[in-house]
């Protein structure tokens, strides 16, 4: 199963453009490395594995 950049950003509670900017600059969100996209259609739209995104969100939300 795959999800888009827009859906991924929505799950994080940020705008799609913010997520894309993080991919283009640091490659991290809140100190956690962003999952690698499966492929990229345009400069903005990417597709991700559902399980990679869920694992990433769990890392971000995990108490330190």
C-alpha positions as CSV (number, residue, x, y, z in Angstrom):
1,X,0.0,0.0,0.0
2,X,1.3,3.5,-0.8
3,X,0.5,7.0,0.3
4,X,1.2,10.4,-1.2
5,X,3.2,13.3,0.1
6,X,-0.1,15.2,0.7
7,X,-1.4,12.3,2.9
8,X,1.9,11.9,4.7
9,X,2.0,15.6,5.5
10,X,-1.6,15.5,6.8
11,X,-0.7,12.7,9.2
12,X,2.1,14.9,10.5
13,X,-0.2,17.9,10.8
14,X,1.9,20.1,8.4
15,X,1.4,21.4,4.9
16,X,2.6,19.4,2.0
17,X,5.0,22.2,1.0
18,X,6.7,22.0,4.4
19,X,7.3,18.3,4.1
20,X,8.7,18.7,0.6
21,X,11.0,21.5,1.9
22,X,12.3,19.1,4.6
23,X,13.1,16.5,2.0
24,X,14.9,19.0,-0.1
25,X,17.0,20.4,2.8
26,X,17.7,18.3,6.0
27,X,15.8,15.1,5.1
28,X,14.6,15.1,8.7
29,X,11.5,16.0,10.7
30,X,11.8,16.6,14.4
31,X,15.3,15.0,14.4
32,X,14.1,11.8,12.7
33,X,15.2,10.8,9.2
34,X,12.3,10.9,6.8
35,X,11.5,7.6,4.9
36,X,12.7,7.3,1.4
37,X,10.1,7.7,-1.3
38,X,9.3,4.8,-3.7
39,X,9.3,7.2,-6.6
40,X,8.7,10.8,-7.5
41,X,6.2,12.0,-10.1
42,X,6.9,15.8,-10.0
43,X,8.9,18.1,-7.8
44,X,6.3,17.9,-5.1
45,X,4.5,14.6,-5.3
46,X,6.1,11.4,-4.0
47,X,4.8,8.0,-3.1
48,X,5.8,6.2,0.1
49,X,5.3,2.7,1.5
50,X,2.5,2.8,4.1
51,X,4.5,0.7,6.6
52,X,7.5,3.1,6.3
53,X,5.4,6.1,7.1
54,X,3.6,4.4,10.0
55,X,7.0,3.4,11.5
56,X,8.3,6.9,11.0
57,X,5.3,8.5,12.7
58,X,5.8,6.1,15.6
59,X,9.4,7.2,16.0
60,X,8.4,10.9,15.9
61,X,5.7,10.5,18.5
62,X,7.7,8.2,20.8
63,X,8.4,10.0,24.1
64,X,12.1,10.8,24.7
